[in-house]
């Protein structure tokens, strides 16, 4: 007690340049407290004096002794002792997300410390998307992506997608000219048949060397021309070659005369079907040569018959009974050769005709 009084007296000593009313005493000059007579504070008093609610703490009590104190523990279920104060320790974001069964995205959540927090629950792995329920779900791939994954270049087929669901896939068509989709969904070139290739090249007939739909050069057969009188030109085009006039007349059954006919190529043609060659033949309106027999006089004249009846074959080959007439001259008679010849009268007839009854006379 005497030591404490001495310390107090020293504290009230003269000013030596320090703070007014305080006396600075070196540590070796401070008398050692008499612990046997000092009553120290309890731990909780020292903790309260230091505003320490929890945890270990080192302090000097009123007896001047350095003490290691235990300031107690925090009562709250989620409290933690931070620098001697009980502080609520909130859950980690992952714990809040798990409590909300959220696998992804962002949510607003009140933690156990009563604080409203914006929590990020992370992102979904590749191939999945975060739904409205904040859960990751598989995003089905597009047909194009599925076809690429399967190695399908074309066609349609059923296969499991990236989410394990069976899908009807459309992998499109083949782009190359002449390319077709095979059963294993690969594009392969199938050359067009000759007929299609000929049509594509505008060829109607004959043979030609050309590159097919797969780019291969080959000999193609474009067939024959089907139309009458059609021939295949050097350009592999069917062209109509019309018949000559004589052939067209004959095909129409025309033996003679001028005529207008449509030929095998569809053209109107003015033709000369010729003249009738047979004797006595004339061309009828039907373009047929018909024999017109001569009159009796013409037939007699042609035969050189001047008179009398006669049997003659006319120009048409018919045997005809014709009358070649009578002789007109005085004293003429028709001979067996159908010629008019004069036959003189007997002397008696001539004398009688002259009225001569006797004697010689020149008549």
C-alpha positions as CSV (number, residue, x, y, z in Angstrom):
1,X,0.0,0.0,0.0
2,X,2.9,2.3,0.8
3,X,4.3,1.6,-2.7
4,X,1.0,2.6,-4.3
5,X,0.9,5.8,-2.3
6,X,4.4,6.5,-3.4
7,X,3.5,6.0,-7.0
8,X,0.6,8.3,-6.6
9,X,2.7,10.9,-4.9
10,X,5.2,10.6,-7.7
11,X,2.4,11.1,-10.2
12,X,1.5,14.4,-8.4
13,X,5.1,15.7,-8.4
14,X,6.6,18.8,-9.9
15,X,6.4,19.4,-13.7
16,X,9.7,18.4,-15.5
17,X,8.7,19.4,-18.9
18,X,6.1,16.6,-19.5
19,X,2.4,17.0,-19.4
20,X,1.2,19.3,-16.6
21,X,0.5,17.5,-13.4
22,X,2.4,14.3,-14.4
23,X,5.7,13.0,-13.2
24,X,7.7,10.8,-15.5
25,X,9.4,7.9,-13.6
26,X,11.8,5.5,-15.2
27,X,10.8,1.9,-15.3
28,X,13.6,0.8,-12.9
29,X,12.4,3.5,-10.5
30,X,8.9,2.1,-10.3
31,X,8.5,0.0,-7.2
32,X,7.2,-3.5,-7.7
33,X,3.6,-3.8,-6.6
34,X,2.8,-5.8,-3.6
35,X,0.7,-8.4,-5.2
36,X,0.0,-10.0,-2.0
37,X,-2.1,-7.1,-0.9
38,X,-3.7,-6.2,-4.4
39,X,-7.0,-7.7,-5.4
40,X,-7.1,-8.0,-9.3
41,X,-10.3,-7.7,-11.4
42,X,-12.1,-10.8,-12.6
43,X,-11.6,-11.8,-16.3
44,X,-15.0,-10.6,-17.3
45,X,-14.4,-7.2,-15.8
46,X,-11.2,-6.8,-17.7
47,X,-12.9,-8.1,-20.9
48,X,-15.8,-5.6,-20.4
49,X,-13.3,-2.8,-19.7
50,X,-11.6,-3.6,-23.0
51,X,-14.9,-4.0,-24.8
52,X,-14.0,-7.6,-25.6
53,X,-17.0,-9.9,-25.9
54,X,-15.2,-13.0,-26.8
55,X,-12.0,-14.7,-27.5
56,X,-8.5,-14.6,-25.9
57,X,-7.1,-11.3,-24.7
58,X,-4.0,-10.1,-23.0
59,X,-4.3,-7.2,-20.5
60,X,-2.7,-5.8,-17.5
61,X,-4.9,-5.8,-14.5
62,X,-5.1,-3.2,-11.8
63,X,-2.5,-5.0,-9.8
64,X,-0.1,-4.4,-12.7
65,X,0.1,-8.1,-13.7
66,X,-0.1,-9.1,-17.4
67,X,-2.9,-11.5,-17.8
68,X,-4.1,-13.9,-20.6
69,X,-7.9,-13.6,-20.5
70,X,-10.6,-15.8,-22.0
71,X,-13.5,-13.4,-22.9
72,X,-16.0,-16.1,-23.5
73,X,-17.7,-17.5,-26.6
74,X,-20.4,-16.2,-28.9
75,X,-23.9,-17.3,-28.2
76,X,-25.3,-17.0,-31.8
77,X,-25.4,-20.2,-33.9
78,X,-23.6,-18.5,-36.8
79,X,-21.5,-16.0,-34.8
80,X,-17.8,-15.9,-35.1
81,X,-15.4,-14.0,-32.8
82,X,-13.6,-11.3,-34.8
83,X,-11.2,-9.1,-32.8
84,X,-13.1,-9.7,-29.7
85,X,-16.5,-9.0,-31.1
86,X,-19.2,-11.5,-32.0
87,X,-20.0,-11.1,-35.6
88,X,-22.6,-13.1,-37.6
89,X,-20.8,-15.2,-40.3
90,X,-22.9,-15.4,-43.4
91,X,-23.1,-18.5,-45.6
92,X,-20.9,-18.7,-48.7
93,X,-22.6,-18.1,-52.1
94,X,-22.4,-21.8,-52.9
95,X,-24.3,-22.7,-49.7
96,X,-27.1,-20.1,-50.5
97,X,-27.3,-21.5,-54.1
98,X,-27.5,-25.1,-52.8
99,X,-30.2,-24.1,-50.3
100,X,-32.2,-22.6,-53.1
101,X,-31.5,-25.7,-55.4
102,X,-30.0,-23.3,-57.9
103,X,-27.3,-24.7,-60.2
104,X,-26.7,-21.6,-62.2
105,X,-27.5,-17.9,-62.8
106,X,-28.1,-15.2,-60.3
107,X,-30.6,-14.9,-57.4
108,X,-31.5,-12.5,-54.5
109,X,-31.4,-14.3,-51.2
110,X,-31.5,-13.2,-47.5
111,X,-28.7,-15.0,-45.6
112,X,-28.7,-16.3,-42.1
113,X,-27.4,-12.9,-40.9
114,X,-30.5,-11.2,-42.3
115,X,-28.7,-9.5,-45.1
116,X,-30.3,-9.4,-48.6
117,X,-27.6,-10.6,-51.0
118,X,-27.2,-10.9,-54.8
119,X,-25.7,-14.3,-55.3
120,X,-24.0,-15.7,-58.5
121,X,-24.6,-19.4,-58.7
122,X,-22.2,-20.0,-61.6
123,X,-22.5,-21.1,-65.2
124,X,-23.5,-24.3,-66.8
125,X,-21.0,-26.6,-68.6
126,X,-20.8,-26.6,-72.3
127,X,-23.8,-27.9,-74.1
128,X,-26.2,-26.9,-71.2
129,X,-28.1,-23.7,-70.5
130,X,-29.5,-22.1,-67.4
131,X,-33.3,-22.3,-67.3
132,X,-35.8,-20.0,-65.5
133,X,-35.6,-22.4,-62.5
134,X,-31.9,-21.7,-62.3
135,X,-31.1,-25.3,-63.1
136,X,-28.8,-26.5,-65.9
137,X,-30.5,-28.3,-68.8
138,X,-29.1,-29.8,-72.0
139,X,-29.5,-27.6,-75.0
140,X,-30.3,-29.8,-78.0
141,X,-27.9,-29.3,-80.9
142,X,-29.1,-28.1,-84.3
143,X,-29.6,-30.6,-87.1
144,X,-26.5,-29.2,-88.8
145,X,-24.4,-29.7,-85.6
146,X,-25.8,-33.2,-85.1
147,X,-25.2,-34.2,-88.8
148,X,-21.6,-32.9,-88.5
149,X,-21.0,-34.8,-85.2
150,X,-22.3,-38.0,-86.9
151,X,-20.4,-37.4,-90.1
152,X,-23.6,-37.3,-92.1
153,X,-23.2,-35.1,-95.2
154,X,-26.7,-35.5,-96.6
155,X,-30.1,-37.1,-96.4
156,X,-32.5,-37.8,-93.5
157,X,-32.2,-40.2,-90.6
158,X,-33.0,-40.9,-86.9
159,X,-30.2,-40.7,-84.3
160,X,-29.7,-39.6,-80.7
161,X,-28.8,-36.0,-80.3
162,X,-26.3,-34.6,-77.8
163,X,-28.9,-34.8,-75.1
164,X,-29.5,-38.5,-75.7
165,X,-32.9,-37.9,-77.3
166,X,-33.8,-39.7,-80.6
167,X,-34.3,-37.1,-83.3
168,X,-35.3,-37.1,-87.0
169,X,-32.4,-35.3,-88.6
170,X,-32.4,-33.5,-92.0
171,X,-28.8,-33.3,-93.2
172,X,-29.7,-31.6,-96.5
173,X,-28.9,-32.5,-100.0
174,X,-25.7,-32.8,-102.1
175,X,-24.5,-29.6,-103.8
176,X,-22.3,-31.0,-106.7
177,X,-23.8,-31.5,-110.1
178,X,-24.9,-35.1,-110.5
179,X,-24.2,-35.8,-106.8
180,X,-26.7,-38.1,-105.0
181,X,-27.0,-39.0,-101.3
182,X,-26.1,-42.7,-100.6
183,X,-27.6,-44.9,-97.8
184,X,-24.7,-44.1,-95.6
185,X,-25.4,-40.3,-95.9
186,X,-22.4,-39.5,-98.1
187,X,-22.6,-37.6,-101.3
188,X,-21.5,-39.6,-104.4
189,X,-21.8,-38.6,-108.0
190,X,-24.1,-40.8,-110.1
191,X,-23.6,-40.0,-113.8
192,X,-26.8,-39.1,-115.7
193,X,-28.0,-41.5,-118.4
194,X,-27.3,-40.7,-122.0
195,X,-30.9,-39.5,-122.6
196,X,-30.7,-36.9,-119.8
197,X,-27.2,-35.7,-120.8
198,X,-28.3,-35.4,-124.5
199,X,-31.3,-33.3,-123.4
200,X,-29.1,-31.1,-121.2
201,X,-26.7,-30.5,-124.1
202,X,-29.6,-29.9,-126.6
203,X,-28.6,-32.9,-128.7
204,X,-31.4,-34.8,-130.4
205,X,-29.6,-37.6,-132.2
206,X,-26.4,-39.3,-133.1
207,X,-23.3,-39.9,-131.1
208,X,-21.2,-37.3,-129.3
209,X,-18.2,-37.2,-126.9
210,X,-19.0,-35.0,-123.9
211,X,-18.3,-34.5,-120.2
212,X,-21.1,-36.1,-118.1
213,X,-22.6,-34.7,-114.9
214,X,-19.7,-36.1,-112.9
215,X,-17.1,-34.4,-115.1
216,X,-16.1,-37.6,-116.9
217,X,-15.7,-37.4,-120.7
218,X,-17.5,-40.2,-122.4
219,X,-19.2,-41.3,-125.6
220,X,-23.0,-40.7,-125.4
221,X,-25.7,-42.0,-127.8
222,X,-28.5,-39.5,-128.4
223,X,-30.6,-42.0,-130.5
224,X,-32.1,-41.7,-133.9
225,X,-34.5,-39.2,-135.4
226,X,-38.1,-40.4,-135.3
227,X,-39.9,-38.1,-137.7
228,X,-40.5,-39.1,-141.4
229,X,-37.8,-37.8,-143.7
230,X,-35.7,-36.6,-140.6
231,X,-32.0,-37.0,-140.7
232,X,-29.4,-36.3,-138.0
233,X,-27.2,-33.3,-138.8
234,X,-23.5,-32.7,-137.9
235,X,-24.8,-30.7,-134.9
236,X,-26.7,-33.7,-133.6
237,X,-30.1,-32.1,-134.4
238,X,-32.9,-33.8,-136.3
239,X,-33.7,-31.9,-139.5
240,X,-36.4,-32.7,-142.0
241,X,-35.3,-33.4,-145.6
242,X,-38.4,-32.9,-147.9
243,X,-39.1,-35.3,-150.7
244,X,-38.5,-34.3,-154.4
245,X,-41.6,-33.2,-156.3
246,X,-41.9,-36.5,-158.1
247,X,-41.8,-38.5,-154.9
248,X,-44.3,-36.1,-153.2
249,X,-46.7,-36.4,-156.2
250,X,-46.4,-40.1,-156.2
251,X,-47.0,-40.3,-152.4
252,X,-50.2,-38.2,-153.0
253,X,-51.3,-40.4,-155.9
254,X,-51.0,-37.5,-158.3
255,X,-49.9,-38.6,-161.9
256,X,-50.0,-35.2,-163.6
257,X,-50.7,-31.5,-163.5
258,X,-49.9,-28.7,-161.1
259,X,-50.8,-29.3,-157.4
260,X,-50.3,-27.7,-153.9
261,X,-49.3,-30.2,-151.3
262,X,-48.0,-30.2,-147.7
263,X,-44.7,-32.1,-147.6
264,X,-43.3,-34.3,-144.8
265,X,-41.7,-31.2,-143.2
266,X,-45.0,-29.4,-142.9
267,X,-44.3,-26.9,-145.7
268,X,-46.9,-26.0,-148.4
269,X,-45.4,-26.8,-151.7
270,X,-46.5,-25.9,-155.3
271,X,-45.6,-28.9,-157.4
272,X,-45.6,-29.9,-161.0
273,X,-46.6,-33.5,-161.2
274,X,-45.8,-33.8,-164.9
275,X,-47.8,-34.4,-168.1
276,X,-49.6,-37.5,-169.3
277,X,-47.4,-39.5,-171.7
278,X,-49.8,-41.9,-173.2
279,X,-51.5,-41.2,-176.6
280,X,-54.9,-39.6,-176.0
281,X,-54.3,-39.1,-172.3
282,X,-55.3,-36.0,-170.5
283,X,-54.9,-34.9,-166.9
284,X,-58.1,-34.9,-164.9
285,X,-59.1,-32.7,-162.0
286,X,-58.0,-35.6,-159.7
287,X,-54.5,-35.4,-161.2
288,X,-55.0,-38.8,-162.9
289,X,-54.0,-39.4,-166.6
290,X,-57.1,-40.7,-168.4
291,X,-57.4,-41.7,-172.1
292,X,-60.0,-39.7,-174.2
293,X,-60.6,-41.6,-177.5
294,X,-60.5,-39.7,-180.8
295,X,-63.6,-39.1,-182.9
296,X,-64.3,-41.4,-185.8
297,X,-63.1,-38.8,-188.4
298,X,-59.9,-38.3,-186.4
299,X,-59.3,-42.0,-186.0
300,X,-60.0,-42.6,-189.8
301,X,-57.7,-39.7,-190.7
302,X,-55.0,-41.1,-188.4
303,X,-55.3,-44.5,-190.1
304,X,-55.3,-42.9,-193.6
305,X,-58.8,-44.1,-194.3
306,X,-60.8,-41.8,-196.5
307,X,-64.0,-43.8,-196.8
308,X,-66.0,-46.8,-195.9
309,X,-66.6,-48.7,-192.8
310,X,-63.6,-49.9,-190.9
311,X,-62.6,-51.7,-187.7
312,X,-59.8,-49.8,-185.9
313,X,-58.1,-49.8,-182.5
314,X,-58.2,-46.3,-181.0
315,X,-55.6,-44.6,-178.8
316,X,-57.1,-46.1,-175.7
317,X,-56.7,-49.6,-177.0
318,X,-60.3,-50.1,-177.8
319,X,-61.4,-51.9,-181.0
320,X,-63.9,-49.6,-182.7
321,X,-66.3,-49.9,-185.7
322,X,-65.9,-46.5,-187.4
323,X,-67.5,-45.0,-190.6
324,X,-64.9,-43.2,-192.5
325,X,-67.5,-41.6,-194.8
326,X,-68.3,-41.8,-198.6
327,X,-66.4,-40.6,-201.6
328,X,-67.5,-37.2,-202.8
329,X,-65.9,-37.1,-206.3
330,X,-67.7,-37.9,-209.5
331,X,-67.2,-41.5,-210.4
332,X,-65.3,-42.2,-207.2
333,X,-65.7,-45.4,-205.3
334,X,-64.3,-46.6,-202.0
335,X,-61.6,-49.2,-202.5
336,X,-60.8,-52.0,-200.2
337,X,-58.0,-49.9,-198.9
338,X,-60.6,-47.3,-197.9
339,X,-59.3,-44.9,-200.5
340,X,-61.6,-43.0,-202.9
341,X,-60.7,-43.9,-206.5
342,X,-62.4,-42.9,-209.8
343,X,-63.7,-45.9,-211.9
344,X,-64.6,-44.8,-215.5
345,X,-68.0,-45.7,-217.0
346,X,-68.3,-48.3,-219.7
347,X,-68.4,-47.0,-223.3
348,X,-72.2,-47.7,-223.5
349,X,-72.8,-45.9,-220.3
350,X,-70.6,-43.0,-221.3
351,X,-72.3,-42.7,-224.7
352,X,-75.7,-42.9,-223.1
353,X,-74.7,-40.3,-220.6
354,X,-73.6,-38.1,-223.5
355,X,-76.7,-38.9,-225.5
356,X,-74.7,-40.5,-228.2
357,X,-76.5,-43.3,-230.0
358,X,-74.0,-44.2,-232.6
359,X,-70.7,-43.6,-234.2
360,X,-67.3,-43.0,-232.8
361,X,-67.0,-40.1,-230.3
362,X,-64.4,-38.7,-228.1
363,X,-65.7,-38.1,-224.6
